[in-house]
Amino acid sequence: MLLLSNGHGEDLSGALLARELRQRGVTVEALPLVGHGHAYRQAGIPVLGPTRDFSTGGLGYTSLGGRLTELREGQYVDLVRRLGNLRGRRDRLIVAVGDLLPVLVAWLCRRPAVVYLVAYSSHYEGRLRLPWPCGWLLRRRRMLGIWSRDPLTADDLSTQLARPVHFLGNPFLDLVASEDAPIPNDAQQSLAVLPGSRLPEALRNFERLLGLLGRLPERLQQPRRLALRAALVSSLDAERLGRLAAPQGWRLQPGRGVADGLAPQVLIRGEQRLQLHWGRFPAVLRGSDLVVSMTGTAAEQAVGLGKPVLQVEGEGPQFTAGFAEAQRRLLGPGLLCAHGEGHDHLQASADLMARALDRLADREQGPAWRAELTEIGQQRIGPPGGSQRMAAAIMEVLSSLPPGV
């Protein structure tokens, strides 16, 4: 079986699916159409051919500047080169994860295929408008199964395509729903800080989020009142972050380890202490009361867990104002965003964060809001276990194929 995916979040879902399929005895390989496919490599899934990362992290939803960057960095030439790895393959089944691009490549493979259409949702506009020729491709007989990212999209596409489209959950939620050792917390509340994973954009995002934290009311700058925890990728190393944070008055206090989570390195500014965690994203997310985010998939995972997410708009090329607005339509009222631009946006975001934390701490409003957020997560993301349910459905398709196909 061959998995095709198109971006960081899609690679993550593809890797979780591949792991489940491998446990069911299937030989699985992956072809990430952009980037290194780190999620596959971390899961021990073989990746076809040489790969490389690009600053935009994918092909598709970026600003005009991001599109020009894609051209300048040679992403489209690299894509053509990667497609050369498909020559002569006779995979029994292709699994496409993402959007039009992996669907198109699956069709070009001329093999039976199934599709997890994670990149599109009817929540964006009420009725999904698939880019040409995605709808035509999904109607082809070789497309043996289609799964959507939410129930509304499944119903919408079932009508549009005149064939069943099912919702089985989202595999990416399983990563954060699994058990992990909790991070000790002696504060009244905890804030998860998510700057993203793509360099150099994640560095600019982190700098912007530090500016937001510095604008919090004095009562929220007390470490006993609010614990601050940043979930970081390995490329955002402590020394680099320390240099980046110094102009805003933060200083780096080294801990005993980087990835163990037991004694994290800390950025300090006055009374504020921002813990830096590597490799502990699920634990940081689950232990948080509120999430401040400049991310794509991580924000969706937070909403799926019923966490309120404060969104801060960035400069891109990926997390732009346009991307942020589309994300709000996708995830609904579980996502908070302040108005304004520049420093005004940061101050308005700090004020909105303070109000959200007060609402969560309120004995009457807090439980009611958490119940509402849990319901939003069920509607927009679905329950955990999507990896297992989708892998089981793929196995049914595989078993239905005649011998020799």
Backbone hydrogen bonds in HBPLUS format (Angstrom, degrees):
<---DONOR---> <-ACCEPTOR-->    atom                        ^
c    i                          cat <-CA-CA->   ^        H-A-AA   ^      H-
h    n   atom  resd res      DA  || num        DHA   H-A  angle D-A-AA Bond
n    s   type  num  typ     dist DA aas  dist angle  dist       angle   num
A0029-GLU N   A0001-MET O   3.02 MM  28  6.42 152.8  2.10 157.6 166.2     1
A0002-LEU N   A0093-LEU O   3.15 MM  91  6.63 158.5  2.20 156.5 163.1     2
A0095-VAL N   A0002-LEU O   2.83 MM  93  6.15 163.0  1.86 161.5 164.0     3
A0003-LEU N   A0029-GLU O   2.91 MM  26  6.33 156.7  1.97 148.4 155.6     4
A0031-LEU N   A0003-LEU O   2.80 MM  28  6.15 157.6  1.85 172.0 177.1     5
A0004-LEU N   A0095-VAL O   2.84 MM  91  6.17 162.0  1.87 158.9 162.0     6
A0097-VAL N   A0004-LEU O   2.78 MM  93  5.98 157.0  1.84 157.7 165.7     7
A0033-LEU N   A0005-SER O   2.84 MM  28  5.99 176.7  1.84 168.7 169.2     8
A0011-ASP N   A0007-GLY O   2.79 MM   4  5.92 153.5  1.86 150.4 158.4     9
A0012-LEU N   A0008-HIS O   3.03 MM   4  6.31 152.4  2.11 147.3 154.7    10
A0013-SER N   A0009-GLY O   3.13 MM   4  6.48 163.0  2.16 150.2 153.0    11
A0014-GLY N   A0010-GLU O   2.83 MM   4  6.02 161.4  1.86 150.6 156.7    12
A0015-ALA N   A0011-ASP O   2.79 MM   4  5.95 153.0  1.86 149.1 155.9    13
A0016-LEU N   A0012-LEU O   3.06 MM   4  6.31 157.7  2.11 150.3 155.8    14
A0017-LEU N   A0013-SER O   2.98 MM   4  6.22 156.8  2.03 149.3 155.8    15
A0018-ALA N   A0014-GLY O   2.82 MM   4  6.01 159.4  1.86 147.1 153.5    16
A0019-ARG N   A0015-ALA O   2.93 MM   4  6.11 153.5  2.00 145.6 152.1    17
A0020-GLU N   A0016-LEU O   3.22 MM   4  6.46 157.1  2.27 141.5 146.7    18
A0021-LEU N   A0017-LEU O   2.91 MM   4  6.19 159.4  1.95 155.2 161.5    19
A0022-ARG N   A0018-ALA O   2.87 MM   4  6.01 156.5  1.92 148.7 155.0    20
A0023-GLN N   A0019-ARG O   3.11 MM   4  6.34 150.2  2.20 141.9 149.3    21
A0024-ARG N   A0021-LEU O   2.98 MM   3  5.05 139.2  2.15  97.4 109.8    22
A0026-VAL N   A0021-LEU O   3.18 MM   5  5.63 163.8  2.21 142.7 140.4    23
A0025-GLY N   A0022-ARG O   2.95 MM   3  5.12 158.1  2.00 111.5 113.6    24
A0030-ALA N   A0046-PRO O   2.92 MM  16  6.23 150.5  2.01 158.1 167.4    25
A0048-LEU N   A0030-ALA O   2.95 MM  18  6.25 161.0  1.99 170.5 176.1    26
A0040-TYR N   A0037-GLY O   3.07 MM   3  5.52 124.8  2.38 109.8 122.4    27
A0041-ARG N   A0037-GLY O   3.21 MM   4  6.56 163.3  2.24 154.0 158.8    28
A0042-GLN N   A0038-HIS O   2.83 MM   4  6.05 160.9  1.87 159.0 164.0    29
A0043-ALA N   A0039-ALA O   3.14 MM   4  6.26 140.2  2.30 135.8 145.7    30
A0043-ALA N   A0040-TYR O   3.09 MM   3  5.11 124.9  2.41  95.1 109.5    31
A0045-ILE N   A0040-TYR O   2.91 MM   5  5.05 164.9  1.93 150.6 146.4    32
A0044-GLY N   A0041-ARG O   3.04 MM   3  5.01 156.1  2.10 101.0 108.3    33
A0057-GLY N   A0054-PHE O   3.20 MM   3  5.53 146.2  2.32 107.0 116.5    34
A0062-THR N   A0060-GLY O   2.82 MM   2  5.89 124.1  2.14 117.1 101.0    35
A0063-SER N   A0317-PRO O   3.24 MM 254  5.58 154.6  2.31 147.7 155.3    36
A0066-GLY N   A0063-SER O   2.96 MM   3  4.85 116.8  2.38  90.3 106.5    37
A0067-ARG N   A0063-SER O   2.91 MM   4  6.35 148.8  2.01 148.9 157.2    38
A0068-LEU N   A0064-LEU O   3.00 MM   4  6.33 158.6  2.04 151.5 156.9    39
A0069-THR N   A0065-GLY O   2.88 MM   4  6.12 147.5  1.99 141.2 150.9    40
A0070-GLU N   A0066-GLY O   2.88 MM   4  6.16 150.7  1.97 145.6 153.4    41
A0071-LEU N   A0067-ARG O   3.09 MM   4  6.46 152.6  2.17 145.6 152.1    42
A0072-ARG N   A0068-LEU O   2.89 MM   4  6.16 164.3  1.92 150.8 155.2    43
A0073-GLU N   A0069-THR O   2.83 MM   4  5.95 158.5  1.88 154.5 159.4    44
A0075-GLN N   A0070-GLU O   3.03 MM   5  5.37 163.3  2.05 161.1 160.7    45
A0074-GLY N   A0071-LEU O   3.17 MM   3  5.24 149.3  2.27 100.0 109.3    46
A0078-ASP N   A0074-GLY O   2.95 MM   4  6.12 156.3  2.00 147.7 154.9    47
A0079-LEU N   A0075-GLN O   2.90 MM   4  6.13 147.1  2.01 141.6 150.3    48
A0080-VAL N   A0076-TYR O   3.20 MM   4  6.47 160.1  2.24 144.1 147.6    49
A0081-ARG N   A0077-VAL O   3.08 MM   4  6.39 156.3  2.14 146.4 153.1    50
A0082-ARG N   A0078-ASP O   2.90 MM   4  6.21 154.5  1.97 149.7 156.7    51
A0083-LEU N   A0079-LEU O   3.00 MM   4  6.30 151.0  2.09 150.4 158.2    52
A0084-GLY N   A0081-ARG O   3.05 MM   3  5.33 142.9  2.19 101.9 112.9    53
A0085-ASN N   A0082-ARG O   2.92 MM   3  5.62 160.7  1.96 118.6 124.3    54
A0086-LEU N   A0083-LEU O   3.06 MM   3  5.62 165.7  2.09 115.9 120.5    55
A0087-ARG N   A0084-GLY O   3.34 MM   3  5.78 170.1  2.35 112.8 115.7    56
A0089-ARG N   A0086-LEU O   3.23 MM   3  5.63 169.3  2.24 129.5 130.3    57
A0094-ILE N   A0112-PRO O   2.91 MM  18  6.27 152.7  1.98 144.5 153.5    58
A0114-VAL N   A0094-ILE O   2.88 MM  20  6.36 148.4  1.98 159.2 169.4    59
A0096-ALA N   A0114-VAL O   2.94 MM  18  6.29 170.8  1.95 159.2 159.7    60
A0116-TYR N   A0096-ALA O   2.83 MM  20  6.18 167.8  1.84 170.9 175.0    61
A0098-GLY N   A0116-TYR O   3.10 MM  18  6.53 162.8  2.14 160.9 165.2    62
A0119-ALA N   A0098-GLY O   3.20 MM  21  5.10 165.7  2.22 126.8 123.5    63
A0103-VAL N   A0099-ASP O   3.39 MM   4  6.52 157.9  2.44 151.2 157.4    64
A0104-LEU N   A0100-LEU O   2.77 MM   4  5.95 158.6  1.81 161.5 167.4    65
A0105-VAL N   A0101-LEU O   2.95 MM   4  6.23 162.9  1.98 156.2 161.0    66
A0106-ALA N   A0102-PRO O   2.87 MM   4  5.95 154.6  1.94 140.6 147.8    67
A0107-TRP N   A0103-VAL O   3.06 MM   4  6.32 152.7  2.14 144.2 151.0    68
A0108-LEU N   A0104-LEU O   2.95 MM   4  6.26 153.4  2.02 148.0 155.7    69
A0109-CYS N   A0105-VAL O   3.04 MM   4  6.31 130.8  2.29 142.0 154.4    70
A0109-CYS N   A0106-ALA O   3.22 MM   3  5.21 136.0  2.42  93.6 105.5    71
A0110-ARG N   A0107-TRP O   3.09 MM   3  5.55 158.5  2.14 111.5 118.1    72
A0113-ALA N   A0142-ARG O   2.91 MM  29  6.02 163.3  1.94 162.7 157.7    73
A0144-LEU N   A0113-ALA O   2.70 MM  31  5.88 147.7  1.80 169.3 177.1    74
A0115-VAL N   A0145-GLY O   2.87 MM  30  6.25 155.4  1.93 149.7 157.6    75
A0147-TRP N   A0115-VAL O   2.80 MM  32  6.21 155.5  1.86 160.3 168.5    76
A0118-VAL N   A0116-TYR O   2.96 MM   2  5.66 135.3  2.17 105.1  91.8    77
A0117-LEU N   A0147-TRP O   2.83 MM  30  6.12 152.4  1.91 176.1 174.4    78
A0124-TYR N   A0121-SER O   3.39 MM   3  6.01 166.9  2.41 111.1 114.5    79
A0126-GLY N   A0122-SER O   2.64 MM   4  5.03 139.8  1.80 157.2 166.4    80
A0134-CYS N   A0131-PRO O   2.72 MM   3  5.72 150.7  1.80 142.0 148.5    81
A0137-LEU N   A0133-PRO O   2.97 MM   4  6.24 160.9  2.01 159.3 165.1    82
A0138-LEU N   A0134-CYS O   2.94 MM   4  6.19 158.9  1.99 155.0 160.5    83
A0139-ARG N   A0136-TRP O   3.24 MM   3  5.37 143.8  2.38  98.8 109.0    84
A0140-ARG N   A0137-LEU O   3.06 MM   3  5.43 160.8  2.10 111.3 117.5    85
A0143-MET N   A0140-ARG O   3.08 MM   3  5.65 155.4  2.15 113.1 120.4    86
A0166-HIS N   A0146-ILE O   3.16 MM  20  6.53 163.8  2.19 154.8 151.4    87
A0148-SER N   A0166-HIS O   2.86 MM  18  6.16 153.4  1.93 150.4 159.1    88
A0154-ALA N   A0150-ASP O   3.20 MM   4  6.49 154.5  2.26 149.2 156.8    89
A0155-ASP N   A0151-PRO O   3.06 MM   4  6.37 162.5  2.09 157.7 160.4    90
A0156-ASP N   A0152-LEU O   3.01 MM   4  6.19 163.3  2.04 149.0 154.2    91
A0157-LEU N   A0153-THR O   2.84 MM   4  5.91 174.8  1.84 156.1 157.5    92
A0158-SER N   A0154-ALA O   3.00 MM   4  5.99 149.0  2.10 141.1 149.8    93
A0159-THR N   A0155-ASP O   3.30 MM   4  6.53 149.9  2.40 142.4 148.5    94
A0160-GLN N   A0156-ASP O   3.01 MM   4  6.32 165.1  2.03 149.6 154.1    95
A0161-LEU N   A0157-LEU O   2.81 MM   4  5.67 171.0  1.82 151.0 153.8    96
A0162-ALA N   A0158-SER O   3.14 MM   4  5.59 121.6  2.49 122.4 133.9    97
A0173-LEU N   A0170-ASN O   3.04 MM   3  5.86 157.7  2.09 125.9 131.4    98
A0174-ASP N   A0171-PRO O   2.92 MM   3  5.49 141.4  2.07 115.7 126.0    99
A0176-VAL N   A0173-LEU O   3.20 MM   3  5.75 131.2  2.45 110.9 120.9   100
A0177-ALA N   A0173-LEU O   3.03 MM   4  6.16 136.0  2.23 147.7 160.8   101
A0178-SER N   A0174-ASP O   3.27 MM   4  6.09 134.5  2.49 141.1 145.4   102
A0188-GLN N   A0224-ARG O   2.94 MM  36  6.38 147.0  2.05 141.8 147.9   103
A0189-GLN N   A0225-ARG O   3.22 MM  36  6.31 139.1  2.40 130.7 142.2   104
A0227-ALA N   A0189-GLN O   2.83 MM  38  6.24 166.8  1.85 153.1 153.9   105
A0289-ASP N   A0190-SER O   2.85 MM  99  5.35 169.4  1.87 138.1 141.6   106
A0290-LEU N   A0190-SER O   3.35 MM 100  6.76 155.4  2.41 157.9 163.8   107
A0191-LEU N   A0227-ALA O   2.75 MM  36  6.06 164.5  1.78 173.3 177.0   108
A0229-ARG N   A0191-LEU O   2.97 MM  38  6.18 157.8  2.02 172.1 178.5   109
A0192-ALA N   A0290-LEU O   2.99 MM  98  6.43 162.3  2.02 155.6 160.1   110
A0292-VAL N   A0192-ALA O   2.86 MM 100  6.17 170.6  1.87 177.2 178.2   111
A0193-VAL N   A0229-ARG O   2.73 MM  36  5.88 156.2  1.79 152.5 154.5   112
A0231-ALA N   A0193-VAL O   3.11 MM  38  6.32 153.3  2.18 155.6 160.6   113
A0194-LEU N   A0292-VAL O   2.93 MM  98  6.20 164.5  1.96 167.5 170.9   114
A0294-MET N   A0194-LEU O   2.95 MM 100  6.19 140.3  2.11 163.7 175.4   115
A0202-ALA N   A0198-ARG O   2.59 MM   4  5.37 156.5  1.64 156.2 162.5   116
A0203-LEU N   A0200-PRO O   3.09 MM   3  5.48 131.3  2.33 108.0 120.2   117
A0204-ARG N   A0200-PRO O   3.39 MM   4  6.85 156.7  2.45 152.1 157.9   118
A0205-ASN N   A0201-GLU O   2.89 MM   4  6.19 156.8  1.94 153.1 160.8   119
A0206-PHE N   A0202-ALA O   2.87 MM   4  6.04 156.4  1.93 144.1 150.0   120
A0207-GLU N   A0203-LEU O   3.04 MM   4  6.27 161.3  2.07 148.6 153.2   121
A0208-ARG N   A0204-ARG O   3.01 MM   4  6.23 152.9  2.09 145.0 152.4   122
A0209-LEU N   A0205-ASN O   2.89 MM   4  6.17 154.1  1.96 151.8 159.0   123
A0210-LEU N   A0206-PHE O   2.96 MM   4  6.23 147.7  2.07 148.7 157.0   124
A0211-GLY N   A0207-GLU O   3.24 MM   4  6.55 150.1  2.33 139.7 146.9   125
A0212-LEU N   A0208-ARG O   3.12 MM   4  6.52 141.6  2.27 139.4 150.1   126
A0213-LEU N   A0209-LEU O   2.97 MM   4  6.31 161.1  2.01 150.4 154.2   127
A0214-GLY N   A0210-LEU O   3.03 MM   4  6.27 150.8  2.12 147.3 155.0   128
A0215-ARG N   A0212-LEU O   2.96 MM   3  5.29 153.7  2.03 109.5 118.0   129
A0216-LEU N   A0213-LEU O   3.27 MM   3  5.49 169.4  2.28 110.1 112.6   130
A0220-LEU N   A0217-PRO O   2.91 MM   3  5.50 142.2  2.05 116.8 127.1   131
A0221-GLN N   A0218-GLU O   3.04 MM   3  5.08 156.9  2.09 104.0 111.3   132
A0225-ARG N   A0222-GLN O   2.87 MM   3  5.27 141.4  2.02 111.6 123.4   133
A0226-LEU N   A0222-GLN O   3.04 MM   4  6.34 159.5  2.09 159.9 166.3   134
A0275-GLN N   A0228-LEU O   2.88 MM  47  6.09 161.5  1.92 151.7 145.9   135
A0230-ALA N   A0275-GLN O   2.82 MM  45  6.08 170.6  1.83 165.3 167.4   136
A0277-HIS N   A0230-ALA O   2.92 MM  47  5.91 159.8  1.96 163.9 170.0   137
A0232-LEU N   A0277-HIS O   2.86 MM  45  5.96 166.4  1.88 174.0 176.5   138
A0236-LEU N   A0233-VAL O   3.01 MM   3  5.73 159.1  2.06 121.4 127.7   139
A0241-LEU N   A0237-ASP O   3.07 MM   4  6.35 161.4  2.11 153.5 159.3   140
A0242-GLY N   A0238-ALA O   2.78 MM   4  5.97 152.3  1.85 151.6 159.8   141
A0243-ARG N   A0239-GLU O   3.09 MM   4  6.36 157.9  2.14 147.6 152.0   142
A0244-LEU N   A0240-ARG O   3.01 MM   4  6.23 154.9  2.08 145.4 152.9   143
A0245-ALA N   A0241-LEU O   2.86 MM   4  6.00 148.9  1.96 147.4 155.2   144
A0246-ALA N   A0242-GLY O   3.11 MM   4  6.11 135.4  2.31 142.6 152.3   145
A0248-GLN N   A0245-ALA O   3.02 MM   3  5.63 146.3  2.14 118.3 127.9   146
A0250-TRP N   A0245-ALA O   3.34 MM   5  5.31 160.5  2.39 134.4 129.1   147
A0249-GLY N   A0246-ALA O   2.89 MM   3  5.16 163.5  1.92 119.0 121.4   148
A0251-ARG N   A0268-ILE O   2.88 MM  17  5.30 149.3  1.98 139.6 148.9   149
A0268-ILE N   A0251-ARG O   2.84 MM  17  5.30 163.2  1.87 149.9 154.7   150
A0253-GLN N   A0266-VAL O   2.69 MM  13  5.13 171.2  1.69 169.8 171.7   151
A0266-VAL N   A0253-GLN O   2.99 MM  13  5.13 171.2  2.00 147.6 150.5   152
A0276-LEU N   A0265-GLN O   2.81 MM  11  5.45 157.4  1.86 172.6 166.7   153
A0267-LEU N   A0274-LEU O   2.91 MM   7  5.02 164.2  1.94 140.6 144.0   154
A0274-LEU N   A0267-LEU O   2.79 MM   7  5.02 169.0  1.80 157.1 158.5   155
A0269-ARG N   A0272-GLN O   3.09 MM   3  5.21 159.8  2.13 137.1 142.2   156
A0272-GLN N   A0269-ARG O   2.96 MM   3  5.21 141.5  2.11 141.3 133.4   157
A0284-VAL N   A0280-ARG O   2.87 MM   4  6.06 165.5  1.89 166.4 171.4   158
A0285-LEU N   A0281-PHE O   2.89 MM   4  5.99 166.7  1.91 159.1 162.5   159
A0286-ARG N   A0282-PRO O   2.93 MM   4  6.05 171.2  1.93 151.4 154.1   160
A0287-GLY N   A0283-ALA O   3.01 MM   4  5.95 146.6  2.13 140.6 149.1   161
A0288-SER N   A0285-LEU O   3.20 MM   3  5.39 165.2  2.23 109.5 113.4   162
A0291-VAL N   A0308-PRO O   3.06 MM  17  6.30 155.8  2.12 158.4 164.8   163
A0310-LEU N   A0291-VAL O   2.64 MM  19  5.98 168.2  1.65 169.7 171.8   164
A0293-SER N   A0310-LEU O   2.88 MM  17  6.17 159.0  1.93 156.7 162.4   165
A0312-VAL N   A0293-SER O   3.18 MM  19  6.30 160.7  2.22 162.0 162.2   166
A0300-GLU N   A0296-GLY O   3.32 MM   4  6.69 152.1  2.40 145.5 153.4   167
A0300-GLU N   A0297-THR O   3.02 MM   3  5.02 115.6  2.45  95.7 111.8   168
A0301-GLN N   A0297-THR O   2.89 MM   4  6.24 152.1  1.97 153.0 161.5   169
A0302-ALA N   A0298-ALA O   2.99 MM   4  6.24 152.4  2.07 143.4 150.6   170
A0303-VAL N   A0299-ALA O   3.01 MM   4  6.29 161.4  2.05 149.8 153.8   171
A0304-GLY N   A0300-GLU O   2.92 MM   4  6.12 153.9  1.98 144.9 152.7   172
A0305-LEU N   A0301-GLN O   3.10 MM   4  6.41 132.5  2.34 139.4 150.8   173
A0305-LEU N   A0302-ALA O   3.08 MM   3  5.17 133.8  2.30  97.8 110.3   174
A0307-LYS N   A0302-ALA O   3.00 MM   5  5.31 165.5  2.03 150.3 146.8   175
A0306-GLY N   A0303-VAL O   2.93 MM   3  5.01 158.8  1.98 107.5 113.4   176
A0309-VAL N   A0334-GLY O   3.15 MM  25  6.41 167.5  2.16 164.5 168.0   177
A0336-LEU N   A0309-VAL O   2.70 MM  27  5.95 173.2  1.71 168.7 169.8   178
A0311-GLN N   A0336-LEU O   2.72 MM  25  5.89 176.4  1.72 170.8 169.5   179
A0320-THR N   A0318-GLN O   3.01 MM   2  5.78 128.6  2.29 107.7  92.7   180
A0324-ALA N   A0320-THR O   2.87 MM   4  6.08 161.5  1.90 150.3 155.9   181
A0325-GLU N   A0321-ALA O   2.93 MM   4  6.12 154.4  2.00 144.2 150.8   182
A0326-ALA N   A0322-GLY O   3.05 MM   4  6.29 160.0  2.09 147.4 152.4   183
A0327-GLN N   A0323-PHE O   2.89 MM   4  6.13 150.9  1.97 147.8 156.6   184
A0328-ARG N   A0324-ALA O   3.02 MM   4  6.33 145.7  2.14 145.0 153.4   185
A0329-ARG N   A0325-GLU O   3.24 MM   4  6.62 150.6  2.33 143.8 151.0   186
A0330-LEU N   A0326-ALA O   2.99 MM   4  6.27 147.9  2.10 144.5 154.0   187
A0331-LEU N   A0327-GLN O   2.92 MM   4  6.08 162.5  1.95 155.2 157.9   188
A0332-GLY N   A0328-ARG O   2.89 MM   4  5.55 136.3  2.08 138.3 146.6   189
A0335-LEU N   A0332-GLY O   3.08 MM   3  6.09 162.5  2.11 131.8 134.5   190
A0344-ASP N   A0341-GLU O   3.09 MM   3  5.45 121.5  2.45 148.7 140.7   191
A0345-HIS N   A0341-GLU O   3.24 MM   4  4.59 147.2  2.36  95.3 100.3   192
A0345-HIS N   A0342-GLY O   3.12 MM   3  5.34 124.0  2.45  99.5 112.6   193
A0346-LEU N   A0342-GLY O   3.26 MM   4  6.68 151.5  2.34 144.9 152.5   194
A0347-GLN N   A0343-HIS O   2.96 MM   4  6.25 164.3  1.99 154.9 158.3   195
A0348-ALA N   A0344-ASP O   2.92 MM   4  6.05 161.5  1.95 147.2 153.0   196
A0349-SER N   A0345-HIS O   2.86 MM   4  5.95 147.0  1.97 140.2 149.8   197
A0350-ALA N   A0346-LEU O   2.90 MM   4  6.17 153.0  1.98 147.6 154.5   198
A0351-ASP N   A0347-GLN O   2.99 MM   4  6.26 157.3  2.05 148.3 154.1   199
A0352-LEU N   A0348-ALA O   2.93 MM   4  6.12 156.1  1.99 143.6 150.4   200
A0353-MET N   A0349-SER O   2.84 MM   4  6.05 153.1  1.91 147.1 154.7   201
A0354-ALA N   A0350-ALA O   3.05 MM   4  6.30 156.8  2.11 145.8 151.1   202
A0355-ARG N   A0351-ASP O   3.08 MM   4  6.41 157.0  2.13 147.5 153.3   203
A0356-ALA N   A0352-LEU O   2.95 MM   4  6.18 157.2  2.00 149.2 155.7   204
A0357-LEU N   A0353-MET O   2.94 MM   4  6.17 160.8  1.98 154.7 159.1   205
A0358-ASP N   A0354-ALA O   3.01 MM   4  6.20 156.1  2.07 145.7 152.4   206
A0359-ARG N   A0355-ARG O   2.94 MM   4  6.15 153.8  2.01 145.7 153.0   207
A0360-LEU N   A0356-ALA O   2.98 MM   4  6.24 155.2  2.04 147.8 154.2   208
A0361-ALA N   A0357-LEU O   3.00 MM   4  6.19 146.6  2.11 142.7 151.7   209
A0362-ASP N   A0358-ASP O   3.06 MM   4  6.20 124.9  2.38 140.3 153.4   210
A0362-ASP N   A0359-ARG O   3.30 MM   3  5.21 142.6  2.45  94.5 104.8   211
A0366-GLY N   A0362-ASP O   2.87 MM   4  5.09 148.3  1.97 129.6 139.7   212
A0369-TRP N   A0365-GLN O   2.88 MM   4  6.00 158.8  1.93 157.3 163.4   213
A0370-ARG N   A0366-GLY O   2.96 MM   4  6.18 161.7  2.00 157.3 162.7   214
A0371-ALA N   A0367-PRO O   3.02 MM   4  6.22 154.6  2.09 145.0 151.4   215
A0372-GLU N   A0368-ALA O   3.05 MM   4  6.31 152.3  2.13 142.4 150.0   216
A0373-LEU N   A0369-TRP O   2.84 MM   4  6.12 154.9  1.91 151.8 158.8   217
A0374-THR N   A0370-ARG O   2.92 MM   4  6.15 150.5  2.01 145.9 153.5   218
A0375-GLU N   A0371-ALA O   3.14 MM   4  6.40 153.1  2.22 143.2 149.6   219
A0376-ILE N   A0372-GLU O   2.99 MM   4  6.31 153.2  2.06 145.7 153.5   220
A0377-GLY N   A0373-LEU O   2.94 MM   4  6.18 156.4  1.99 146.8 152.8   221
A0378-GLN N   A0374-THR O   3.08 MM   4  6.38 149.8  2.17 143.6 151.1   222
A0379-GLN N   A0375-GLU O   3.05 MM   4  6.33 155.0  2.11 148.7 155.0   223
A0380-ARG N   A0376-ILE O   2.88 MM   4  6.01 166.8  1.90 159.5 162.8   224
A0381-ILE N   A0377-GLY O   2.86 MM   4  5.38 154.9  1.92 138.1 145.7   225
A0382-GLY N   A0377-GLY O   2.97 MM   5  6.32 152.5  2.05 143.0 149.3   226
A0389-ARG N   A0385-GLY O   3.09 MM   4  6.35 168.7  2.11 157.7 161.0   227
A0390-MET N   A0386-GLY O   2.89 MM   4  5.87 164.3  1.91 149.4 154.0   228
A0391-ALA N   A0387-SER O   2.94 MM   4  5.97 157.1  1.99 143.4 150.5   229
A0392-ALA N   A0388-GLN O   2.96 MM   4  6.10 155.6  2.02 145.0 151.5   230
A0393-ALA N   A0389-ARG O   3.06 MM   4  6.31 151.0  2.15 140.9 148.6   231
A0394-ILE N   A0390-MET O   2.89 MM   4  6.17 154.2  1.95 149.5 156.7   232
A0395-MET N   A0391-ALA O   2.94 MM   4  6.19 153.4  2.01 146.6 153.8   233
A0396-GLU N   A0392-ALA O   3.10 MM   4  6.41 144.3  2.23 140.4 149.4   234
A0397-VAL N   A0393-ALA O   3.13 MM   4  6.52 155.8  2.19 146.6 152.3   235
A0398-LEU N   A0394-ILE O   2.88 MM   4  6.17 160.9  1.92 152.1 157.8   236
A0399-SER N   A0395-MET O   2.89 MM   4  6.07 156.7  1.94 146.7 152.4   237
A0400-SER N   A0396-GLU O   3.14 MM   4  6.30 130.0  2.40 138.2 150.5   238
A0400-SER N   A0397-VAL O   3.10 MM   3  5.18 136.6  2.29  98.0 110.4   239
A0401-LEU N   A0398-LEU O   3.27 MM   3  5.56 157.4  2.32 105.9 112.4   240
A0405-VAL N   A0402-PRO O   3.28 MM   3  5.95 156.0  2.34 141.1 140.8   241
